[in-house]
Amino acid sequence: MSNSIFAEGQPGTPLWPDPEKVRGVSSALVNELGLSESYTTDAAIQARLRDLGVPAADVTRVKASRVQASRFAPQSGVLVDATLNTAAARAFLAAGDACRVIFLKN
């Protein structure tokens, strides 16, 4: 299942994944490559970051202002897409293209 991230007021164009960069790439491949991961505890995220050798200074944390079902299945009830406020969207985009997105779902 693929997650998407949107900016408030711009629901049609995701911030992530970049539509131009993933055009023609299947969601299964994105999931297989681990470009997006989901966890239910902060401790699990910290453990994963340690496994990857990612220093805490290299982590950008943002909090969604809203989560919602996928725009492709809006009635599903499975919350997989996130919306960021302007400040969070700016911070997210500043992390750069070469990032791994890890979702904490609670």
DSSP file (Angstrom, degrees, kcal/mol; ACC not computed):
  #  RESIDUE AA STRUCTURE BP1 BP2  ACC     N-H-->O    O-->H-N    N-H-->O    O-->H-N    TCO  KAPPA ALPHA  PHI   PSI    X-CA   Y-CA   Z-CA
    1    1 A M              0   0    0      0, 0.0     2,-0.3     0, 0.0     0, 0.0   0.000 360.0 360.0 360.0 129.3    0.0    0.0    0.0
    2    2 A S        -     0   0    0     79,-0.0     2,-0.3    28,-0.0    25,-0.0  -0.676 360.0-149.5 -93.5 142.4    1.5    3.3   -1.0
    3    3 A N        -     0   0    0     -2,-0.3     2,-0.3    67,-0.0    78,-0.2  -0.769  10.2-163.1-102.2 153.6    1.4    6.5    1.1
    4    4 A S  E     -a   81   0A   0     76,-0.6    78,-2.6    -2,-0.3     2,-0.4  -0.964   8.1-146.5-133.2 154.1    1.3   10.0   -0.3
    5    5 A I  E     -aB  82  16A   0     11,-2.8    10,-3.1    -2,-0.3    11,-1.5  -0.984  18.7-176.5-123.7 131.1    2.1   13.3    1.3
    6    6 A F  E     -a   83   0A   0     76,-2.9    78,-3.0    -2,-0.4     2,-0.3  -0.844  23.5-123.0-123.1 158.2    0.2   16.5    0.4
    7    7 A A  E >   -aC  84  10A   0      3,-0.6     3,-2.2     6,-0.5    78,-0.2  -0.793  43.1 -94.2 -96.6 145.6    0.5   20.2    1.3
    8    8 A E  T 3  S+     0   0    0     76,-2.5    -1,-0.1    -2,-0.3    81,-0.0  -0.319 113.5  20.1 -56.3 137.1   -2.6   21.9    2.8
    9    9 A G  T 3  S+     0   0    0     -3,-0.0    -1,-0.3     1,-0.0     3,-0.1   0.395 113.4  77.0  83.3  -3.6   -4.5   23.7    0.0
   10   10 A Q  B X   +C    7   0A   0     -3,-2.2     3,-0.7     1,-0.1    -3,-0.6  -0.462  48.3 152.9-133.1  61.6   -2.9   21.5   -2.7
   11   11 A P  T 3   +     0   0    0      0, 0.0    -1,-0.1     0, 0.0    -3,-0.1   0.686  66.5  58.5 -69.4 -18.2   -4.7   18.2   -2.5
   12   12 A G  T 3  S+     0   0    0      1,-0.2    -2,-0.0    -3,-0.1    -6,-0.0   0.751 100.2  53.9 -86.3 -23.3   -4.2   17.2   -6.1
   13   13 A T  S <  S-     0   0    0     -3,-0.7    -6,-0.5    -6,-0.1    -1,-0.2  -0.938  79.0-139.9-117.5 114.8   -0.4   17.2   -6.4
   14   14 A P        -     0   0    0      0, 0.0    -8,-0.3     0, 0.0    -2,-0.0  -0.404   8.6-150.0 -72.7 146.6    1.6   15.2   -3.8
   15   15 A L  S    S+     0   0    0    -10,-3.1    -9,-0.2     1,-0.3     3,-0.1   0.810  83.3  60.3 -73.9 -34.0    4.8   16.5   -2.3
   16   16 A W  B    S+B    5   0A   0    -11,-1.5   -11,-2.8     1,-0.3    -1,-0.3  -0.986  98.9  27.3-149.2 138.4    5.9   12.8   -2.1
   17   17 A P  S    S-     0   0    0      0, 0.0    -1,-0.3     0, 0.0   -12,-0.1   0.655  92.1-126.5 -70.0 151.3    6.3   10.8   -4.1
   18   18 A D    >>  -     0   0    0      1,-0.2     4,-1.5    -3,-0.1     3,-0.7  -0.507  14.1-142.1 -64.3 118.1    7.1   13.3   -6.8
   19   19 A P  H 3> S+     0   0    0      0, 0.0     4,-0.6     0, 0.0    -1,-0.2   0.835  98.7  52.0 -55.8 -35.5    4.7   12.4   -9.6
   20   20 A E  H 34 S+     0   0    0      1,-0.2     3,-0.3     2,-0.2    -2,-0.1   0.857 110.8  47.3 -69.3 -34.3    7.4   13.1  -12.3
   21   21 A K  H <4 S+     0   0    0     -3,-0.7    -1,-0.2     1,-0.2    -3,-0.0   0.719 118.1  39.4 -82.0 -20.9    9.9   10.8  -10.6
   22   22 A V  H >< S+     0   0    0     -4,-1.5     3,-2.8    -3,-0.1    -1,-0.2   0.341  76.8 137.3-110.8   6.5    7.6    7.9  -10.1
   23   23 A R  T 3< S+     0   0    0     -4,-0.6     3,-0.1     1,-0.3    -3,-0.0  -0.338  82.8   8.0 -55.8 123.1    5.7    7.9  -13.3
   24   24 A G  T 3  S+     0   0    0      1,-0.3     2,-0.5    -2,-0.1    -1,-0.3   0.402  99.0 122.9  85.6  -2.8    5.4    4.3  -14.5
   25   25 A V    <   -     0   0    0     -3,-2.8    -1,-0.3     1,-0.0     2,-0.1  -0.807  61.8-125.6 -93.6 128.9    6.9    2.9  -11.3
   26   26 A S     >  -     0   0    0     -2,-0.5     4,-1.8     1,-0.1     3,-0.3  -0.366  10.5-125.5 -73.7 151.2    4.6    0.4   -9.5
   27   27 A S  H  > S+     0   0    0      1,-0.2     4,-2.5     2,-0.2     5,-0.2   0.853 111.7  60.8 -60.5 -35.1    3.5    0.8   -5.9
   28   28 A A  H  > S+     0   0    0      1,-0.2     4,-2.5     2,-0.2    -1,-0.2   0.893 104.1  48.3 -60.7 -40.1    4.8   -2.7   -5.3
   29   29 A L  H  > S+     0   0    0     -3,-0.3     4,-2.4     2,-0.2    -1,-0.2   0.909 109.6  52.1 -68.0 -41.4    8.3   -1.7   -6.4
   30   30 A V  H  X>S+     0   0    0     -4,-1.8     5,-1.7     1,-0.2     4,-0.6   0.931 113.3  45.0 -58.3 -45.5    8.2    1.4   -4.1
   31   31 A N  H ><5S+     0   0    0     -4,-2.5     3,-0.8     1,-0.2    -2,-0.2   0.908 111.9  52.0 -65.2 -42.0    7.2   -0.8   -1.2
   32   32 A E  H 3<5S+     0   0    0     -4,-2.5    -1,-0.2     1,-0.3    -2,-0.2   0.869 108.3  51.1 -63.1 -37.9    9.9   -3.4   -2.1
   33   33 A L  H 3<5S-     0   0    0     -4,-2.4    -1,-0.3    -5,-0.1    -2,-0.2   0.605 108.8-125.4 -76.7 -11.3   12.6   -0.8   -2.2
   34   34 A G  T <<5 +     0   0    0     -3,-0.8    -3,-0.2    -4,-0.6     3,-0.1   0.803  62.6 142.8  73.0  28.6   11.6    0.5    1.2
   35   35 A L  S   <S+     0   0    0     -5,-1.7    66,-2.2     1,-0.2     2,-0.4   0.725  75.8  31.1 -72.1 -19.7   11.2    4.1    0.0
   36   36 A S  E    S+e  101   0B   0     -6,-0.5     2,-0.3    64,-0.2    -1,-0.2  -0.995  73.4 176.4-138.6 129.7    8.3    4.3    2.4
   37   37 A E  E     -e  102   0B   0     64,-2.2    66,-3.5    -2,-0.4     2,-0.4  -0.962  14.0-150.8-132.7 151.5    7.9    2.4    5.7
   38   38 A S  E     +e  103   0B   0     -2,-0.3     2,-0.3    64,-0.2    66,-0.2  -0.978  16.0 173.1-126.5 137.6    5.3    2.5    8.4
   39   39 A Y  E     -e  104   0B   0     64,-3.0    66,-3.3    -2,-0.4     3,-0.1  -0.909  28.4-145.6-135.5 162.3    5.6    1.8   12.1
   40   40 A T  S    S+     0   0    0     -2,-0.3     2,-0.3    64,-0.2    64,-0.1   0.478  81.3  46.8-110.2  -4.4    3.3    2.2   15.1
   41   41 A T  S  > S-     0   0    0      1,-0.1     4,-1.5    65,-0.0     3,-0.1  -0.987  70.2-133.7-136.4 149.6    5.9    3.2   17.7
   42   42 A D  H  > S+     0   0    0     -2,-0.3     4,-2.7     1,-0.2     5,-0.2   0.853 108.8  60.8 -64.6 -34.3    8.6    5.7   17.9
   43   43 A A  H  > S+     0   0    0      1,-0.2     4,-2.2     2,-0.2    -1,-0.2   0.887 102.5  51.2 -60.9 -38.7   10.9    3.0   19.4
   44   44 A A  H  > S+     0   0    0      2,-0.2     4,-2.1     1,-0.2    -1,-0.2   0.886 109.9  49.6 -66.2 -38.0   10.5    0.9   16.3
   45   45 A I  H  X S+     0   0    0     -4,-1.5     4,-2.7     2,-0.2    -2,-0.2   0.938 110.1  50.4 -64.7 -45.5   11.5    3.9   14.1
   46   46 A Q  H  X S+     0   0    0     -4,-2.7     4,-2.2     1,-0.2    -2,-0.2   0.895 110.2  50.4 -60.0 -40.4   14.5    4.5   16.3
   47   47 A A  H  X S+     0   0    0     -4,-2.2     4,-2.4     2,-0.2    -1,-0.2   0.913 110.6  49.2 -63.5 -42.7   15.5    0.9   16.0
   48   48 A R  H  X S+     0   0    0     -4,-2.1     4,-2.1     2,-0.2    -2,-0.2   0.911 109.8  51.1 -63.7 -42.8   15.1    1.0   12.2
   49   49 A L  H  X>S+     0   0    0     -4,-2.7     5,-2.7     1,-0.2     4,-0.7   0.897 109.9  50.1 -62.7 -39.6   17.2    4.2   12.0
   50   50 A R  H ><5S+     0   0    0     -4,-2.2     3,-0.9     1,-0.2    -2,-0.2   0.927 109.0  52.2 -62.4 -43.6   20.0    2.5   14.1
   51   51 A D  H 3<5S+     0   0    0     -4,-2.4    -2,-0.2     1,-0.3    -1,-0.2   0.872 112.3  45.9 -58.9 -37.1   19.8   -0.5   11.7
   52   52 A L  H 3<5S-     0   0    0     -4,-2.1    -1,-0.3    -5,-0.1    -2,-0.2   0.583 112.2-122.0 -82.0 -10.4   20.3    1.8    8.7
   53   53 A G  T <<5 +     0   0    0     -3,-0.9    -3,-0.2    -4,-0.7    -2,-0.1   0.807  54.2 159.9  73.0  30.1   23.1    3.7   10.5
   54   54 A V      < -     0   0    0     -5,-2.7    -1,-0.2    -6,-0.1    -2,-0.1  -0.769  36.1-134.2 -90.2 118.7   21.2    7.0   10.2
   55   55 A P    >   -     0   0    0      0, 0.0     3,-2.0     0, 0.0     4,-0.1  -0.415  19.0-119.4 -69.0 147.3   22.5    9.7   12.7
   56   56 A A  G >  S+     0   0    0      1,-0.3     3,-1.6     2,-0.2    -2,-0.0   0.818 112.5  64.2 -56.1 -32.1   19.8   11.5   14.6
   57   57 A A  G 3  S+     0   0    0      1,-0.3    -1,-0.3     3,-0.0    -3,-0.0   0.720  96.9  57.6 -66.0 -20.2   21.0   14.8   13.1
   58   58 A D  G <  S+     0   0    0     -3,-2.0     2,-0.5     2,-0.0    -1,-0.3   0.324  87.3  98.3 -91.6   8.0   20.0   13.5    9.6
   59   59 A V    <   -     0   0    0     -3,-1.6     2,-0.6    -4,-0.1    -3,-0.0  -0.846  53.6-164.8-103.5 128.1   16.4   13.0   10.6
   60   60 A T        -     0   0    0     -2,-0.5     2,-0.5    32,-0.1    -2,-0.0  -0.955  11.2-162.3-107.8 121.7   13.7   15.6    9.7
   61   61 A R        +     0   0    0     -2,-0.6     2,-0.3     2,-0.0    30,-0.0  -0.897  13.7 170.4-108.0 131.6   10.5   15.0   11.7
   62   62 A V        -     0   0    0     -2,-0.5     2,-0.5    29,-0.0    -2,-0.0  -0.967  23.4-138.2-132.9 153.0    7.2   16.6   10.6
   63   63 A K        -     0   0    0     -2,-0.3    22,-0.5    22,-0.0     2,-0.1  -0.939  21.1-122.7-114.3 132.4    3.7   16.0   11.9
   64   64 A A        -     0   0    0     -2,-0.5    20,-0.2     1,-0.1     3,-0.1  -0.433   5.4-150.9 -68.8 141.8    0.8   15.7    9.6
   65   65 A S  S    S+     0   0    0     18,-2.7     2,-0.3     1,-0.3    19,-0.2   0.670  84.0   5.8 -82.6 -18.2   -2.1   18.1   10.2
   66   66 A R  E     -D   83   0A   0     17,-1.4    17,-3.0     2,-0.0     2,-0.4  -0.976  61.5-154.8-160.3 147.0   -4.4   15.5    8.8
   67   67 A V  E     +D   82   0A   0     -2,-0.3     2,-0.3    15,-0.2    15,-0.2  -0.954  23.5 168.5-122.5 149.4   -4.4   11.9    7.6
   68   68 A Q  E     -D   81   0A   0     13,-2.6    13,-2.7    -2,-0.4    12,-1.3  -0.951  38.5 -80.2-151.9 167.9   -6.9   10.5    5.2
   69   69 A A  E     -D   79   0A   0     -2,-0.3    10,-0.2    10,-0.3     6,-0.0  -0.285  67.1 -77.1 -66.4 159.7   -7.7    7.5    3.0
   70   70 A S    >   -     0   0    0      8,-0.6     3,-1.1     3,-0.3     6,-0.2  -0.253  33.3-126.8 -57.4 143.4   -6.0    7.3   -0.4
   71   71 A R  T 3  S+     0   0    0      1,-0.3    -1,-0.1     2,-0.1    -2,-0.1   0.717 113.2  57.7 -65.1 -18.1   -7.3    9.6   -3.1
   72   72 A F  T 3  S+     0   0    0      1,-0.2    -1,-0.3     2,-0.1    -2,-0.1   0.659 122.5  22.4 -85.0 -17.1   -7.6    6.4   -5.2
   73   73 A A  S X  S+     0   0    0     -3,-1.1     3,-2.2     5,-0.1    -3,-0.3  -0.443  72.2 164.8-143.7  64.5   -9.9    4.7   -2.6
   74   74 A P  T 3  S+     0   0    0      0, 0.0     3,-0.3     0, 0.0    -5,-0.3   0.703  76.3  50.9 -62.3 -21.2  -11.4    7.5   -0.5
   75   75 A Q  T 3  S+     0   0    0      1,-0.2    -4,-0.1     2,-0.1    -2,-0.0   0.391  82.6  95.8 -94.1   3.5  -14.1    5.3    1.0
   76   76 A S  S <  S-     0   0    0     -3,-2.2    -1,-0.2    -6,-0.2     3,-0.1   0.810  77.1-142.0 -68.7 -30.0  -11.7    2.6    2.2
   77   77 A G        +     0   0    0     -3,-0.3     2,-0.7    -4,-0.3    -1,-0.1   0.397  62.6 123.4  81.8  -5.6  -11.3    3.9    5.7
   78   78 A V        -     0   0    0     -5,-0.3     2,-0.9    -8,-0.1    -8,-0.6  -0.826  59.4-141.7 -91.9 115.0   -7.6    3.0    5.6
   79   79 A L  E     + D   0  69A   0     -2,-0.7   -10,-0.3   -10,-0.2     3,-0.0  -0.658  47.1 138.4 -84.6 105.1   -5.7    6.2    6.4
   80   80 A V  E     +     0   0A   0    -12,-1.3   -76,-0.6    -2,-0.9     2,-0.3   0.551  47.7  75.2-122.9 -14.6   -2.6    6.2    4.2
   81   81 A D  E     -aD   4  68A   0    -13,-2.7   -13,-2.6   -78,-0.2     2,-0.4  -0.808  61.0-156.1-106.0 145.6   -2.2    9.7    3.0
   82   82 A A  E     -aD   5  67A   0    -78,-2.6   -76,-2.9    -2,-0.3     2,-0.4  -0.906   4.9-152.6-120.1 146.5   -0.9   12.7    5.0
   83   83 A T  E     -aD   6  66A   0    -17,-3.0   -18,-2.7    -2,-0.4   -17,-1.4  -0.977  13.9-157.1-117.5 131.9   -1.5   16.4    4.7
   84   84 A L  E     -a    7   0A   0    -78,-3.0   -76,-2.5    -2,-0.4   -20,-0.1  -0.837  15.5-123.6-108.2 143.6    1.2   18.8    6.0
   85   85 A N     >  -     0   0    0    -22,-0.5     4,-2.8    -2,-0.4     5,-0.2  -0.238  44.1 -90.1 -72.7 175.8    0.7   22.4    7.0
   86   86 A T  H  > S+     0   0    0      1,-0.2     4,-2.2     2,-0.2     5,-0.2   0.897 126.0  46.4 -59.1 -45.7    2.8   25.1    5.3
   87   87 A A  H  > S+     0   0    0      1,-0.2     4,-2.2     2,-0.2    -1,-0.2   0.918 114.9  46.6 -64.8 -43.6    5.7   25.0    7.8
   88   88 A A  H  > S+     0   0    0      2,-0.2     4,-2.7     1,-0.2    -2,-0.2   0.889 111.2  52.2 -66.1 -38.8    5.8   21.2    7.9
   89   89 A A  H  X S+     0   0    0     -4,-2.8     4,-2.6     2,-0.2    -1,-0.2   0.909 109.4  50.1 -63.2 -41.5    5.7   21.0    4.1
   90   90 A R  H  X S+     0   0    0     -4,-2.2     4,-1.9    -5,-0.2    -2,-0.2   0.929 112.6  46.4 -61.3 -46.0    8.6   23.4    3.9
   91   91 A A  H  X S+     0   0    0     -4,-2.2     4,-0.7     2,-0.2    -2,-0.2   0.905 112.3  51.2 -63.6 -41.9   10.6   21.3    6.3
   92   92 A F  H >< S+     0   0    0     -4,-2.7     3,-1.1     1,-0.2     4,-0.3   0.935 111.3  46.5 -61.2 -47.5    9.8   18.1    4.5
   93   93 A L  H >< S+     0   0    0     -4,-2.6     3,-1.2     1,-0.3    -1,-0.2   0.818 105.0  61.6 -66.3 -30.4   10.8   19.5    1.1
   94   94 A A  H 3< S+     0   0    0     -4,-1.9    -1,-0.3     1,-0.3    -2,-0.2   0.703  87.1  74.6 -69.0 -18.6   14.1   20.8    2.7
   95   95 A A  T << S-     0   0    0     -3,-1.1    -1,-0.3    -4,-0.7    -2,-0.2   0.749 101.9-134.4 -66.8 -21.8   15.0   17.3    3.5
   96   96 A G    <   -     0   0    0     -3,-1.2     3,-0.3    -4,-0.3    -1,-0.2  -0.124  20.0 -70.8  94.3 170.5   15.8   16.7   -0.2
   97   97 A D  S    S+     0   0    0      1,-0.2     2,-1.5    -3,-0.1    -1,-0.2   0.785 115.6  70.2 -73.0 -29.8   15.1   14.1   -2.8
   98   98 A A  S    S+     0   0    0     -3,-0.1     2,-0.3     2,-0.0    -1,-0.2  -0.276  78.6 119.1 -89.1  52.9   17.4   11.4   -1.4
   99   99 A C        -     0   0    0     -2,-1.5     2,-0.5    -3,-0.3    -3,-0.0  -0.794  58.2-136.5-118.0 160.3   15.3   10.7    1.6
  100  100 A R        -     0   0    0     -2,-0.3     2,-0.6     2,-0.0   -64,-0.2  -0.948  23.3-139.2-108.8 132.6   13.5    7.7    3.0
  101  101 A V  E     -e   36   0B   0    -66,-2.2   -64,-2.2    -2,-0.5     2,-0.5  -0.837  18.7-173.7 -99.0 125.3   10.0    8.4    4.3
  102  102 A I  E     -e   37   0B   0     -2,-0.6     2,-0.4   -66,-0.2   -64,-0.2  -0.979   9.8-153.4-120.5 123.6    9.1    6.7    7.5
  103  103 A F  E     -e   38   0B   0    -66,-3.5   -64,-3.0    -2,-0.5     2,-0.7  -0.805   4.7-154.8 -99.4 133.2    5.5    7.0    8.8
  104  104 A L  E     -e   39   0B   0     -2,-0.4     2,-0.7   -66,-0.2   -64,-0.2  -0.936  15.7-167.3-103.4 112.1    4.6    6.7   12.5
  105  105 A K              0   0    0    -66,-3.3    -2,-0.0    -2,-0.7   -67,-0.0  -0.888 360.0 360.0-104.8 116.7    0.9    5.7   12.6
  106  106 A N              0   0    0     -2,-0.7    -1,-0.1   -65,-0.0   -66,-0.1   0.379 360.0 360.0-130.6 360.0   -0.7    5.9   16.0
